[in-house]
Amino acid sequence: MAEQKNTAPTQTEHNSRPLKIFAMEEGRLNMNAVGYAYLQAQAELPGSADFLGPWQARLAATQRIERLPDGTLLVPPRLAPPPGDLLQHALFALKHEGVRLDVLAACLPRLNPQSLVQAFQAAPNGVYIRKLCHLWEGLRGQPLPGLDNPGVAAAYAPLFDPDEWLTGPIRRDPRWRIDFNGLGDWTFCPQVRKTPALLALLNQDVLGQAHAFAESVGQAMLDRAIHWAYLSETEGSLAIEGEAPSADKAARFASVLRRAHEPRALTEEWLAELQNALISTPWAQEMQFRTEQNRLQGAALGAAGVSYVPPWPDLAVELMAGLMRLANQRPASLDVLAHAAVVSFTFVFIHPFMDGNGRLSRYLIHHCLGQSGRLPPPFLLPISVAMRKHEAHYLAALTAFSRPARQLCNVTWAGDEHYSYAWVDGAAAWFRYMDVTPGVEFVLAMAQAALDVHLREEVAFLALFDRVKRHIDARYDLRGSDLATLIVTIHQNAGVLSNNRRKRFAEHVPAEVLDAIETTVQAALRGPLPEEDPS
């Protein structure tokens, strides 16, 4: 994860035995819960393992089913499924809340398959019962007992509603006449809801704006701005990790960034090579995906300080296979920037290496954009710069998944680096089908900020710098490095040269020249300089 240091455990024990923690603990079982909220409460998760966030259905004194702006679904009691009927709550959820693979994967094993068969036989062409049968078989990898040939005659229906979810290529299931159109497959399929915020961001077409911007500023100015972008992106990504951008680290990261436009498929070997390029400490460089359990450790000592436990090594390797397929074969219907965001956030949640995952996750945004061909090489959006300015929102996007996922594993500390891990039964489902909607929203918003605030402002500053430099050079003989430093300093200080800076330069720059530079920067901030005035 980005905001917390990854502490690599040594001499740890991985306990693969399931840890049963029942839904009644911590007041988890809410009698007003409906649909997915009800199913999640039955999944034997700890009380704070809430993967739905605000997108939950509950009973309310209303006349009809209605969705609130925050995502809450209000359900009148007369339209709610009866308590204790998992099948009816699952059908209700599919009809009114769409497909949540994570919740369904955790709960369908608790559903009596005979009740599902009976419900299908009562309405063999019903779209939601067909979806549920398709899901039961796909998630469990086996056919429903007693249904050799369902004989469905209805038209094919998409599993995910394309108006509500980002979707992938269609894979037809003729048995149930359902089109599986998730972003992945049954082994790894992240989910992204088309929230109003996400739709608004997609409609802005940030990459189209970036391409138009690149064409509008001229090659010389663009080259200078992109040079700044690489430097700033490097500093921003390292700063997010809380690391000082030493010359060696900065050079390593910038070198990796410049490879983003090179046509190259993600592989385990390539990612390990990138990890080595980003990590300067030899003992932390890896040749393959991790074979140990790792964790994110906060300030507190021992298990109390563990803020996130990524999936165990075998599962992480399996999930990375799915992630690399998705990264290398972007679905045609999936927006390029949204695709980059999905790859980046799922990567950081899988945490396939013991160190360097945060930096690599942000690099993968640029890799996906570079591979898409939507941006002219070596164009780069300084997204990490924007993320650094909005770290609280970054943390919120990360913890939307990592906080409930932390409850999937019971961590025991025996002192020093001796940790053991016991996973909740069925924990894999929550990693296979993670909802990364907040992460995709965040990346799209940061891409827009990177263009509008950071790149455009840098180009505006470079233009101002050139104008002020020409004006001063025509009137005074001043060392170029001094003039550049003074222009930057005055501009960063809202047009004022501080007393400390004035004293520092007083020995070799006359006071009248310092005044002239200050006055010229102030004038340039307001508009054209006298010799530039067309009148």
N, C-alpha and C positions, 0 to 999 in steps of 0.2 A: 504494500500500500504506500501511498505517497507521503503521508504526513508523519509516519511513525517509523522508527528504525526497525529493521528486520534483524532479530537476534537469532543466529543459527544455533540450534540445540545440538549438543554433543552427548553421546552416551545416553540417548533417550530410548524409551520403550514405546512402541506403538501397540495399543490395545485395540484389536479389531472387533472385539466382542461388543454387541449392541448395548447401549445404555438406555434403559427404559425410564423415561420421565413422563409422567402422565399429564394429560391436558388439564386435569382438575387442579394442579398445583398453581399457586400464585393467582388464584382467581381467574384462570385463563378461560374457563368455560362460560361464555357469555350467552345467557338465555335469549337475548335479542338477536344473536348472530344468525345470518341467513346465507345460503349459497356457499361461496368459497370461504367466507369467514367462519361458517359453521364447520365446513370440512377441515379447515386449518386447525380449528380447535379440537378436532378428533384425531389429529395426526401424532399424538403422543410427543409433542414438543414442549420444551420449557415455556413458562408463561411469557417471557419477553421475546420469543422467537416469532416475531410477526413479520412475515414476508409480503404482506398485502399493502401495508402502509394505509393511505387514506382510501384506497380502492376496495372498500368493504360494503357489504349489504347488511342492513339491520332493519328490524321492525320499527315502524313509526306510525304515528297517528296521521295518516295521509290517505287520500282517496284512490291514489294510483301510484304505480311505480315511477319514481323520478330520480334523476341523477343530479346531485348538487355540484356546484362548480369545483369543489375540492376532490371530487371523485366518489364521495359517499353515495350509495344507492339506498333510497328510502323505500321500504316495502310495507304495504298495508297488511295486517295480520291475515286477512281473508285470502290473500294471494300467496302467502308464504307456505313452503312445504312443512309438513308436520315434523316436530322434533323427533329425532331418532331414526329418521328415514334417510340414510345416506344417498340412496339412489335418487330420490326426488330432489334433494339438495344439489346433487351433481347435475341433474337435468335442468334445474332452475338456473344454476350458475352458467351452464353452457348457453342457455337461451338469453339470459339478461346481462351476463358479465363477460362473455367470450370464453376463450380457451386459456386456462392457466395450467400449463403442463406440470409445473412444479407441485402445485397443490394436488392435482389429480394423480400424479405419479406417486405421491405419498399416501393418498387415501384409497385409490382404487383396489389395492390389495386387501383392504378391509371390507370390500363390497362382495356380497354373496353372488357369485356368477350366475346361479340359477335365477335369482331375482332379475338380473339383467337380461337373461334369455327370455324370461316370461314377459318382461316389459317390451322387448323387441317384438315378440310374437303377437302381442296385443296391438301393435302399431308398426308393422314391418317397414313402412316407408317414411316414418317420422324422421326428420333430419337430425334432431338432437339425440334420439336414442341410437341412431346410426353412428353419429359422432362418438358417442360414449362407448359403443361396442368397438369401433375402430381404435379408440384410445386404449381401451382395456387390452386389446390384443397387441397393439403396437408397443405399449409400455411394458407389458409382461412378456412379449416375445413368444406367445402361444395362442392358439385359437380358443375361443369360448367353447366349453364342453357342450356337446349335444347339438351343435349347429354346423353340420358338414357343408351345407349349401344354403345360406340364408335366403337366396332368391330375391334380392332387392331389385325392384323395377324402377325406382325413382331416379330422377336426374342427379348427376354428380353435384356435390356441394363442397365448397372450400371449408377446410377445417378452421383456419383463421379468417375472420372477416377482413378483407383488404382495406375496408374503410376504417377499421378500428386498430389494426396491427400492421407493423412492417412485416412483409411476407417475402418468401423465397420461391424457388422453382417448384412447379407442381409435380408431385409424384402420386399417381393414381392408385387407389386401392379398389379394384373391381369388386371385391367381396362385399364391401359396404357402400360402394359408390361415393367415396369421400376422397377429395383431393388434399393430400397432405402438402401444405404450402408454408411450413415453418422455415426459419432461417437456417436450420441445420437438419439433423435427423434424430432418430430415437436415442442416440448415444450422447449428442450434444446439440442443444437447440435453444440458444438464448432468445428472450422475448423482449419486444419493445412495443409499448402501447402508443398509439397516435393520439397523444394528449393535445389539447388546444395549443399549449405552449410549443410542443414539438412541431405541430403542423405550421404554426406561424414561422418558426425558424426555418423549416424546410422550404417554405414559400419564398424566403428571402434569397435563395440561390446564392449563397456566399461564394462558392467557387466561380460562378458566372461573374459576380461582381469583382472578384480578385483578378480574373482574366482580363476584364475590361480595364481595371486599374493598371495592370501591368502594361497594357498597350497604350495607355493615355499619358504616362509620365515620361516617356523617352528612355532609350536604353541606358544612357550614361547615368541618369538619375536613378533608374531602377537598379542598376548594378550597385550603386552606393547604398540604397535602401536595403537590398537583399544582403549585402555584406553586414550591415547593422543587424538585420533579422537573424542571421546565423549566430552572430556573437551574442545577441540578447536572448535568443532561444536557449543557447547553451547555458548562459548564466542563470536564466529563469528555471530551467529544469533541475539544475544542481541545487539552486536555492530552495526549491520545494522540498528536496531531500534533507535540507538543513546542512548542506555541505558547502564549504568555501570553494569558489571556482578557481582553484589553482591553475597555473598555466598548463600543467600536464593534463589535468582533468578536462579543462576547457578544450584543449586541442583534441583529446580523444573523442569527446562528445560531438564537436563540430565536424570531425572527420567522418563519424558515423552518419550524421545528418546529411552530409553531402552525398552519401550513397543511396539516399532514399529514392532518387529518380532512376537508379540503375535497374533494369529489368531483372528481377530476382525473386523466385518463389521462396516462401518461408519454409524452412526445414529445421529439424532439431539441430543439425550441424551448423546451419547459418545463424540461427538464434544464439547458439553457444559461442560462435565467433563474435557476434555483436556484443554479447555479454562480456567476453574477454576484452573487447575493445573499450568498453565503458568502465571496467573495473581495473584500477591500477594495482591493487594488492594481489600478488600472484596466488596466494593460498585461497583467495575467494573466486578465482577464475574457474569455470567449469567446462567440461567437455560434453555434457549431456544434461537432460532434465534431471532434477534432483531425485535422489534415492533415499532421502531422509525426510522426516516430518519437520517442517519449520513453523514459525509463528511470528506474529508482530508483537513486540513488547513495548509497553508504555513505561512510565516512570516508576510504577510500583514494582516491588520485588515479588518474584515467584508467580504463581498462577493468577493472583489478583491483578497483575500487570499485563496479562495476555489480552490483547484487544482483538485479535483475529487469528483464527487457525485455518489456513488454506487446506484444500483437500489433500488426503494422504497420497503418498507418492504414486502408487499404482493408478489411482483414479486421476491424478494430475496428468500423468502421461497419456492416459486415454482421452481426457478432455482436450489436451493440447493437439492431439491428432485431429479432433473435430474443429478446433479453432484454426489450425493451419489450412484445413480444407476450405473453411469459410473465408479466410484471409486471401487465399490464392484463387478462389473462384467466386468473386462477388456476384450475387444474384442480379440479373439485369434489372429487376424491378426495385432494387435497393439503392437509395441515394448514396453517392460516393462518400460524402462526409459522415453520414449515419453509419455506413459500413465501417469506416475507420474508427468511429467511436465505439462500436460494438466490439471490434477486435481489441482495441486498447483496454477497455474496462474489463472484458472477460479475461484477458491476459493477466491483469493485475490481481484479479480475484483468484485465479488458478495459482499464481505465484510459482512458476515452474522452476525457478532457480532459488538458491539460498540467498543471493544478493543481487542487486541491480535491477530488480523487477520494475520499480517505479519509473526509472529512467527509460528502460526498454519499452514500457507501456506507452509512454509519451512519444518515443521514437516511432512506434508502430502507427501512430496517427499519420506521421509524415510519410512512412513507407507506403501505406495504403493510398494516400493522396498521390504520391509519386508514381505508383504503379498504374493508377487510373488513367493517366495521361490528360487529366482535366486542367492541370497547371503547367505552364511552360517551364522546363528546367532552366535554371536551378531555383525557381520561385519557391518561397517558403513562407507560410503563415506563422508568425511567432506566437503560437497558441500557448506555450508554457509561460510566456511573458504575461499574457492575460490571466492564465490560471494563478500565477503568483500574486496578481493583484486581487484575486477573488478566492483566496485559500479557504475561507469559511464555506463558500458554496462548493468548492472542490471536496472538502471533507464531508459535507452533507450528501453529495452524490455518492461518495465512497461508502459511507456508513449506512446508506439506505439498504444496502445488501449486507455489508460486513457486520453490522451490529446484530441483526437477527441470526446471521450465520455463525457468529461466535457461540451461540447457544447450542449449536449442533454437536459440540465437542466438550466433554468434561476433562479439564486439564488438572493433573495432579503434579505437585512439585515436591521433590524429595531432597532439595538442597542443591547448590551449585548449578550445574547444567543438566540435572537429572529430572526429566519431565516424562510423564506418560499421558497418553491420549485415549479416551474412550468415546466412541462416536455414537450418537443417537441412531437407533435402527432406522434405515431408509434415508440416511443423510445424503447419500449420493444424488438423490433426485433433486435436491435444492441447488446443487452445483451444476447438474446437467442442464437444467432448464431455468437458469437464473434470469430474473427480470432486471435488465440494465437500462430501463427507461430514463431514470434520473441521470445516469452517466451520459447517455446520448444527448439529452437536452443540454447538459452542461457543456459538452464538447462543441455542439453547434453554436451555443451562445458565445463561447470563448473564441471560436473561429471568426464570428462576426466582430467581436471586440478587437481581435488581433488585426483585422483589416481596417475597421473604422477608426479605432482609437490609436493603435500603435503604428501600423505601417503608414497610414495617411498622415498622422501627426509627424512621423519621422521625415516623410517627404516634404511636408510643409516646413519643418525645421531646416532641412538641408537647403531648401530654396531661400529661406530667410538668411541662413548662414552665408550663402553665396552673395546675396545682395549686400549684407553688412560688410563682408570682407572686401568686395569690390569698392564700396564707398570709402572705407578706411584706407585701403591700399592706395587709392588715388590721391590721398591727402597727407598720409604719414608714412614714414619708413619704420616699420615695426617688424620684429621677428615673427615669422609665421606661426610658430608653436605658441608664442605668447598671445597673439591675436586670436587663434583658435580657442585656446583655453578661456580667454576672457569672454568671447562671444557665447560659448557654451555655458559658462558660469552665470553670466548675466541673464541669459535666456531662462535657465533653470530657476533663477531667483526672481522670476516675474519682472524682468527688466531692470533690476537694481543690482549694482556691484556692492557687495557687503564690505564693511569697514575692514574686516580681517583680510579679505582678498586685496583691497585697495592698498593696505600696508605692505602686503607681500610683494606686490608689483611696483611699489613706489620707487624702489632703488633704480630700476632700469626702464620704467615707462613713465613719462611725464604726466603730471596730474591732468593737464589739458587733454591729453590723448585718452586717458582713462575716462574722462568726462565725455569725450566725443564718442567713444565706443558705446558707453552706456546710453547716451542720447540717441544714437543711431539704432541700437537694438530696440529701444522704446518706440521710435518712429516706425521701424519695420513691423513691429507687432501691431501697430494701428493701421498700417496701409502702405502705399507706395512711398519710396523715398523721393526727395525733391527731383532728382534727375530722372526718376522713373515715371513721374506724373505726366500722362499723355497730354494734359492741357498746356 
